[in-house]
């Protein structure tokens, strides 16, 4: 898409949200929702993030995109709606947005206006940009932790350089990339990499979430590996906020299938 199309998408509120549940592996209890961005294109329909987020970040528009997603998520989950389901929201932050102190000031004001406790919000550092200033990132993490938010290192897989340097900065969670999780089924090297990352995260006091859980075999393997939480198509596909309560009831009643409901 052109720069003008990207700007127009942000200006005309074509950004939509989808939510993918996260559950505990030990007892299958739902614990959270990752907020995912979608773009409603007038000709091409609903676009997934791979088709517009990199372009937006390259155009220097990551902050307004993050604001658009957060505003929509807080509007959909304001008040006690998260409390009633016992869930938290995970918001994706590109590195440059996370490093900007004004992003925390803005998000904090929006969260308070929506009546959502900080403890119900997690921030996920996306791996779209390499970390070149570890000290500055540590300061940003400290500001968010002091405000009551949890923080995750997102998309950790074989392509992420030296994730160990981030483990001592105050993050609370490490998320294993879908590609690594799926690859660990048949590739011994990737399975060993996954085990090493889980051990390193636990050694630094972080919990671990596995993305890409698509079948019961992966579920059991991640549980055996010591992973605490999971998300993926076995649990649910991304869905609009209006579908979450029904999914929650069905999942807790054991009524969902491996094709779990959702719209992507």
C-alpha positions as CSV (number, residue, x, y, z in Angstrom):
1,X,0.0,0.0,0.0
2,X,1.1,3.6,-0.6
3,X,2.0,6.0,2.2
4,X,-1.2,8.0,1.5
5,X,-3.3,4.8,1.8
6,X,-1.6,4.0,5.1
7,X,-2.2,7.5,6.5
8,X,-5.8,7.4,5.3
9,X,-6.4,4.1,7.0
10,X,-5.2,5.6,10.3
11,X,-7.1,8.8,9.8
12,X,-10.4,7.2,8.9
13,X,-10.4,4.5,11.7
14,X,-10.1,1.5,9.4
15,X,-8.0,-0.2,12.0
16,X,-9.9,-3.1,13.7
17,X,-9.1,-5.4,16.6
18,X,-9.1,-9.1,17.0
19,X,-8.4,-11.1,20.2
20,X,-6.6,-14.4,20.5
21,X,-7.0,-16.2,23.9
22,X,-4.2,-17.4,26.1
23,X,-4.8,-20.3,28.5
24,X,-2.8,-22.1,31.2
25,X,-1.4,-25.4,30.2
26,X,-1.7,-26.9,33.6
27,X,-5.5,-26.6,34.0
28,X,-6.7,-25.1,30.7
29,X,-8.0,-22.0,32.4
30,X,-8.2,-18.9,30.1
31,X,-6.0,-16.1,31.4
32,X,-5.6,-13.5,28.7
33,X,-6.2,-12.1,25.3
34,X,-3.6,-10.8,22.8
35,X,-4.8,-7.8,20.9
36,X,-4.2,-8.1,17.2
37,X,-4.6,-5.4,14.5
38,X,-6.5,-5.8,11.3
39,X,-7.1,-3.2,8.5
40,X,-10.4,-2.9,6.6
41,X,-9.3,-2.1,3.1
42,X,-12.1,-0.7,0.8
43,X,-11.1,-3.0,-2.1
44,X,-9.1,-5.8,-0.5
45,X,-11.2,-6.5,2.5
46,X,-9.8,-7.4,5.9
47,X,-6.0,-7.5,5.9
48,X,-3.9,-9.3,8.5
49,X,-0.9,-7.5,10.1
50,X,1.7,-9.0,7.8
51,X,0.1,-7.0,4.9
52,X,0.3,-3.6,6.5
53,X,2.1,-3.3,9.8
54,X,5.7,-3.5,8.4
55,X,4.8,-0.8,5.9
56,X,3.3,1.4,8.7
57,X,6.4,1.0,10.8
58,X,8.7,1.7,7.9
59,X,6.7,4.9,7.2
60,X,7.3,6.1,10.8
61,X,3.6,5.6,11.7
62,X,4.0,2.9,14.4
63,X,2.9,5.3,17.2
64,X,-0.4,6.3,15.7
65,X,-1.1,2.7,14.8
66,X,-0.4,1.6,18.4
67,X,-2.7,4.4,19.6
68,X,-5.5,3.3,17.3
69,X,-5.3,-0.3,18.4
70,X,-5.1,0.6,22.1
71,X,-8.0,3.1,21.9
72,X,-10.2,0.5,20.2
73,X,-9.2,-2.3,22.7
74,X,-9.9,-0.1,25.8
75,X,-13.2,1.0,24.3
76,X,-14.2,-2.7,23.9
77,X,-12.9,-3.8,27.3
78,X,-13.5,-0.8,29.5
79,X,-14.9,-1.0,33.0
80,X,-15.0,-4.5,34.6
81,X,-15.4,-6.5,31.4
82,X,-12.0,-8.1,31.8
83,X,-12.4,-8.6,35.5
84,X,-15.7,-10.6,34.9
85,X,-13.8,-13.1,32.7
86,X,-10.6,-13.1,34.7
87,X,-8.5,-12.0,31.7
88,X,-5.7,-9.6,30.9
89,X,-5.1,-7.8,27.6
90,X,-1.7,-8.0,25.9
91,X,-0.8,-5.0,23.7
92,X,1.9,-5.1,21.0
93,X,4.4,-2.3,21.2
94,X,7.1,-1.8,18.5
95,X,10.5,-0.9,20.0
96,X,10.5,2.8,19.1
97,X,7.1,3.2,20.7
98,X,8.1,1.4,23.9
99,X,11.1,3.6,24.2
100,X,9.1,6.8,24.0
101,X,8.1,8.0,27.5
102,X,5.1,9.8,26.1
103,X,3.6,6.5,25.0
104,X,3.3,5.4,28.6
105,X,1.8,8.7,29.7
106,X,-0.8,8.5,26.9
107,X,-1.6,4.8,27.5
108,X,-1.9,5.4,31.2
109,X,-4.4,8.2,30.7
110,X,-6.5,6.2,28.3
111,X,-6.5,3.1,30.6
112,X,-7.6,5.2,33.6
113,X,-10.4,6.8,31.5
114,X,-11.5,3.3,30.5
115,X,-11.5,2.1,34.1
116,X,-9.1,-0.8,33.5
117,X,-6.6,-1.7,36.2
118,X,-3.0,-1.6,35.1
119,X,-2.6,-5.2,36.4
120,X,-5.0,-6.2,33.6
121,X,-2.7,-4.9,30.9
122,X,0.4,-6.4,29.5
123,X,2.8,-4.9,27.0
124,X,4.5,-7.1,24.4
125,X,7.8,-5.9,22.8
126,X,7.5,-6.9,19.2
127,X,10.7,-8.1,17.5
128,X,10.3,-6.0,14.4
129,X,13.5,-3.9,15.1
130,X,16.8,-5.0,16.7
131,X,17.6,-3.7,20.2
132,X,20.6,-1.5,19.9
133,X,20.4,0.4,23.2
134,X,19.8,-2.1,26.0
135,X,20.1,0.5,28.7
136,X,17.3,2.6,27.2
137,X,15.1,-0.4,26.9
138,X,15.7,-1.2,30.6
139,X,14.6,2.2,31.6
140,X,11.4,1.9,29.5
141,X,10.7,-1.5,31.1
142,X,11.3,0.0,34.5
143,X,8.8,2.8,33.9
144,X,6.1,0.4,32.8
145,X,6.7,-2.0,35.7
146,X,6.5,0.9,38.1
147,X,3.1,1.8,36.7
148,X,1.8,-1.7,37.3
149,X,2.0,-3.3,33.8
150,X,3.5,-6.7,33.0
151,X,5.8,-7.0,30.0
152,X,6.6,-9.7,27.5
153,X,9.4,-10.3,25.0
154,X,7.4,-11.3,22.0
155,X,8.2,-13.6,19.0
156,X,11.3,-15.2,20.5
157,X,12.7,-17.8,18.0
158,X,15.8,-18.9,16.2
159,X,16.0,-15.6,14.3
160,X,16.1,-13.4,17.4
161,X,19.7,-12.4,18.2
162,X,20.8,-12.9,21.8
163,X,17.4,-12.8,23.6
164,X,19.4,-13.6,26.8
165,X,20.5,-9.9,26.9
166,X,16.9,-8.9,27.5
167,X,16.1,-11.4,30.3
168,X,17.6,-9.3,33.1
169,X,15.8,-6.0,32.2
170,X,12.6,-6.6,34.2
171,X,10.4,-8.4,31.7
172,X,7.9,-10.8,33.2
173,X,7.2,-13.1,30.3
174,X,8.9,-14.6,27.3
175,X,6.8,-15.6,24.3
176,X,8.0,-18.4,22.0
177,X,7.6,-17.7,18.4
178,X,5.1,-19.9,16.4
179,X,7.7,-20.9,14.0
180,X,10.0,-22.3,16.7
181,X,7.1,-24.1,18.5
182,X,6.0,-25.8,15.2
183,X,9.5,-26.5,14.1
184,X,10.3,-28.2,17.5
185,X,8.0,-31.1,16.5
186,X,10.3,-32.5,13.9
187,X,13.6,-30.6,14.2
188,X,15.9,-31.7,17.1
189,X,18.0,-28.5,16.9
190,X,14.8,-26.3,17.2
191,X,13.6,-28.5,20.1
192,X,16.9,-28.0,21.9
193,X,16.7,-24.2,21.2
194,X,13.2,-24.1,22.6
195,X,14.2,-26.0,25.8
196,X,17.2,-23.7,26.3
197,X,15.0,-20.6,26.0
198,X,12.5,-22.0,28.5
199,X,15.3,-22.8,30.9
200,X,16.9,-19.3,30.5
201,X,13.6,-17.6,30.9
202,X,12.8,-19.5,34.1
203,X,16.3,-18.9,35.4
204,X,15.7,-15.1,35.0
205,X,12.3,-15.4,36.8
206,X,10.1,-15.1,33.6
207,X,7.1,-17.2,32.8
208,X,6.8,-18.6,29.2
209,X,4.0,-18.5,26.7
210,X,4.1,-20.7,23.5
211,X,2.4,-19.5,20.4
212,X,1.2,-21.7,17.6
213,X,-0.4,-24.5,19.6
214,X,-2.3,-26.3,16.8
215,X,-2.8,-29.8,18.2
216,X,-2.8,-31.8,21.4
217,X,0.7,-33.2,20.7
218,X,2.2,-29.7,20.8
219,X,0.1,-28.9,23.9
220,X,1.6,-31.9,25.8
221,X,5.1,-31.2,24.5
222,X,5.0,-27.6,25.7
223,X,3.7,-28.6,29.0
224,X,6.4,-31.2,29.4
225,X,9.0,-28.6,28.4
226,X,7.8,-26.4,31.3
227,X,5.9,-23.8,29.4
228,X,3.2,-22.2,31.5
229,X,0.7,-20.8,29.0
230,X,-0.3,-21.2,25.4
231,X,-2.2,-19.7,22.4
232,X,-2.9,-21.0,19.0
233,X,-5.6,-22.5,16.7
234,X,-6.2,-25.5,19.0
235,X,-7.4,-23.0,21.6
236,X,-9.0,-20.3,19.4
237,X,-8.5,-18.3,16.2
238,X,-8.5,-14.5,16.5
239,X,-12.0,-13.2,17.1
240,X,-13.8,-9.9,17.6
241,X,-14.5,-8.8,21.1
242,X,-18.2,-9.6,20.8
243,X,-17.3,-13.3,20.4
244,X,-15.0,-13.7,23.4
245,X,-17.6,-14.3,26.1
246,X,-19.2,-17.1,24.1
247,X,-15.8,-18.7,23.4
248,X,-14.9,-18.4,27.1
249,X,-18.1,-20.2,28.1
250,X,-17.6,-23.0,25.5
251,X,-13.9,-23.5,26.4
252,X,-14.6,-23.7,30.1
253,X,-17.3,-26.2,29.5
254,X,-15.0,-28.3,27.3
255,X,-17.2,-27.7,24.2
256,X,-14.6,-26.2,21.8
257,X,-12.9,-28.2,19.0
258,X,-9.4,-28.1,17.5
259,X,-10.8,-25.8,14.8
260,X,-11.8,-23.3,17.6
261,X,-14.1,-20.5,16.5
262,X,-12.8,-17.3,15.2
263,X,-12.5,-15.1,12.2
264,X,-8.7,-14.4,11.8
